[in-house]
């Protein structure tokens, strides 16, 4: 009976409206510049302080979401398990039937809120950061067997890689990582030059 009523008294469907992307929120949180640490005379202590400042980026959800402890990434500032359910796959870029690039395109898709970058994928499982201390992460970074990077490659990854750079330009209403990639890269450079000390 309801079907007959609908058929004889149709209503126009609501017209679609474009979605307006929310402006990115600013954390208002700059990274302290390398010069701030110049007064620390002991190079090892200065190196440690530099890495702890860089750790504000490393431990931020924009980075942690791509360094999960298992095969499923997390998302949002709350680091919730990724929905829909996906897995890292053999090359960290998704399973053969559900690749990361299926949804994550070359750039952010503001209409749906899906973030994007041409290199979108998870960090290797050997570089899982979630649930680890900053000191443990530091030692992972310096271990080529786990990071798959020598020190020059590590610096390039942190300071210049565009996928890492996405953390400062996440789009939508996502909170960007503190500071800028240039400021972060300067901290990592100075940390390496002063001995690459790690927190306990």
C-alpha positions as CSV (number, residue, x, y, z in Angstrom):
1,X,0.0,0.0,0.0
2,X,2.9,2.4,0.9
3,X,4.5,1.7,-2.5
4,X,1.2,2.7,-4.3
5,X,1.0,5.9,-2.3
6,X,4.6,6.8,-3.2
7,X,4.0,6.0,-6.8
8,X,1.0,8.2,-7.1
9,X,2.3,11.0,-5.0
10,X,6.0,11.4,-5.9
11,X,8.2,14.0,-4.3
12,X,11.2,15.6,-5.8
13,X,14.5,14.3,-4.5
14,X,16.6,16.8,-2.7
15,X,19.2,18.5,-5.0
16,X,22.8,17.7,-4.2
17,X,25.0,20.4,-2.7
18,X,28.7,20.7,-2.9
19,X,30.6,19.8,0.3
20,X,32.6,22.6,1.7
21,X,35.9,21.5,3.1
22,X,36.5,22.8,6.6
23,X,39.6,25.0,7.0
24,X,42.7,23.3,8.5
25,X,43.1,24.0,12.1
26,X,46.3,25.5,13.2
27,X,47.9,24.1,16.3
28,X,49.6,27.4,16.9
29,X,52.6,25.3,18.0
30,X,55.9,26.1,16.3
31,X,58.9,23.9,16.8
32,X,61.8,25.6,18.6
33,X,64.6,26.5,16.2
34,X,68.0,24.8,16.4
35,X,69.5,28.1,17.7
36,X,67.5,27.6,20.9
37,X,69.7,24.7,21.9
38,X,73.0,26.4,21.2
39,X,73.5,27.3,24.8
40,X,73.7,23.6,25.8
41,X,77.5,23.1,25.9
42,X,77.6,19.3,26.1
43,X,77.0,18.0,22.5
44,X,75.4,14.8,23.7
45,X,72.9,16.7,25.9
46,X,72.3,19.2,23.1
47,X,71.7,16.2,20.7
48,X,69.2,14.7,23.1
49,X,67.3,18.0,23.5
50,X,67.1,18.4,19.7
51,X,65.7,15.0,19.3
52,X,63.1,15.4,22.0
53,X,61.9,18.6,20.2
54,X,61.8,16.7,16.9
55,X,59.9,14.0,18.9
56,X,56.9,16.4,19.0
57,X,56.5,15.6,15.3
58,X,57.4,12.0,15.4
59,X,54.9,11.3,18.2
60,X,52.1,13.3,16.5
61,X,49.1,11.4,15.1
62,X,49.9,12.6,11.6
63,X,53.1,10.4,11.8
64,X,51.9,7.7,14.2
65,X,48.9,6.8,12.1
66,X,51.3,5.5,9.3
67,X,53.6,3.7,11.8
68,X,51.0,1.3,13.4
69,X,52.0,-1.5,15.7
70,X,50.3,-4.1,13.4
71,X,49.0,-4.5,9.9
72,X,46.1,-2.1,10.2
73,X,46.7,1.7,10.1
74,X,45.0,4.1,12.3
75,X,43.3,7.4,11.4
76,X,42.3,10.8,12.9
77,X,43.9,12.6,15.8
78,X,42.4,9.9,18.1
79,X,44.3,7.2,16.1
80,X,41.2,5.0,15.7
81,X,41.6,1.8,13.6
82,X,41.2,2.5,9.9
83,X,37.7,2.2,8.4
84,X,37.1,0.5,6.1
85,X,39.1,-2.5,7.4
86,X,42.3,-2.7,5.4
87,X,45.7,-4.4,5.8
88,X,49.2,-3.4,4.9
89,X,49.7,-6.2,2.3
90,X,53.1,-7.5,1.1
91,X,54.5,-4.1,0.1
92,X,52.9,-1.9,2.8
93,X,50.5,-0.4,0.2
94,X,47.5,-2.6,0.8
95,X,46.3,-6.0,0.0
96,X,46.1,-7.0,-3.7
97,X,42.3,-6.7,-3.5
98,X,42.3,-3.4,-1.6
99,X,45.2,-1.2,-2.4
100,X,45.8,2.1,-0.5
101,X,45.6,3.9,-3.8
102,X,42.1,2.7,-4.3
103,X,40.9,5.5,-2.0
104,X,44.1,7.5,-1.4
105,X,44.7,9.3,-4.6
106,X,47.6,11.7,-5.6
107,X,46.1,14.6,-3.6
108,X,43.6,15.1,-0.8
109,X,40.0,14.7,-2.0
110,X,38.4,17.4,0.0
111,X,34.8,16.5,-0.9
112,X,35.0,13.2,0.9
113,X,37.8,14.1,3.3
114,X,40.1,11.2,2.1
115,X,43.8,12.3,2.4
116,X,46.1,11.7,-0.6
117,X,49.6,11.5,-1.8
118,X,51.2,9.6,-4.7
119,X,53.3,7.6,-2.2
120,X,50.5,6.8,0.2
121,X,51.5,3.6,2.2
122,X,52.4,2.4,5.6
123,X,55.9,2.5,7.1
124,X,57.5,-1.0,7.2
125,X,56.4,-3.1,10.1
126,X,60.0,-2.9,11.4
127,X,59.3,0.8,11.9
128,X,56.2,0.4,14.0
129,X,56.1,3.3,16.5
130,X,52.8,3.1,18.2
131,X,53.2,2.0,21.8
132,X,56.9,2.7,21.9
133,X,58.8,5.3,23.9
134,X,60.6,8.1,22.1
135,X,63.9,6.4,23.0
136,X,62.8,3.2,21.4
137,X,61.7,5.0,18.2
138,X,65.1,6.8,18.1
139,X,67.0,3.6,18.2
140,X,64.8,2.2,15.5
141,X,65.5,5.2,13.3
142,X,69.3,4.7,13.7
143,X,69.2,0.9,13.0
144,X,69.4,0.4,9.2
145,X,68.1,-3.2,9.6
146,X,64.8,-1.7,10.9
147,X,64.6,1.7,9.3
148,X,65.9,0.5,5.9
149,X,67.7,3.9,5.7
150,X,71.3,5.0,6.3
151,X,71.7,8.4,8.0
152,X,71.8,10.4,4.7
153,X,68.6,8.6,3.6
154,X,67.0,9.1,7.0
155,X,67.7,12.9,6.8
156,X,66.3,13.1,3.3
157,X,63.2,11.2,4.4
158,X,62.5,13.5,7.3
159,X,63.5,16.8,5.7
160,X,62.4,16.4,2.1
161,X,60.1,13.4,1.4
162,X,56.7,14.7,0.2
163,X,54.8,11.9,2.0
164,X,56.3,13.0,5.3
165,X,55.6,16.6,4.2
166,X,51.9,15.8,4.0
167,X,51.8,15.9,7.8
168,X,52.1,19.7,7.6
169,X,49.4,20.1,4.9
170,X,46.8,17.4,5.8
171,X,43.8,19.3,4.6
172,X,40.2,19.2,5.8
173,X,39.9,19.7,9.6
174,X,43.0,17.6,10.4
175,X,45.5,19.1,12.8
176,X,48.9,19.5,11.1
177,X,52.1,18.3,12.8
178,X,53.9,21.0,14.8
179,X,56.1,23.5,13.0
180,X,57.1,22.9,9.4
181,X,59.0,20.2,7.5
182,X,61.9,22.6,7.1
183,X,62.1,23.3,10.9
184,X,61.8,19.5,11.6
185,X,64.5,18.8,9.0
186,X,66.8,21.3,10.7
187,X,66.3,19.7,14.1
188,X,67.0,16.2,12.6
189,X,70.1,17.6,10.9
190,X,71.5,19.2,14.1
191,X,70.6,16.0,16.0
192,X,72.6,13.8,13.6
193,X,75.5,16.3,13.6
194,X,75.7,16.3,17.4
195,X,76.0,12.6,17.8
196,X,72.4,11.4,17.3
197,X,71.8,10.8,21.0
198,X,68.7,8.9,22.0
199,X,66.5,9.3,25.1
200,X,66.7,6.3,27.5
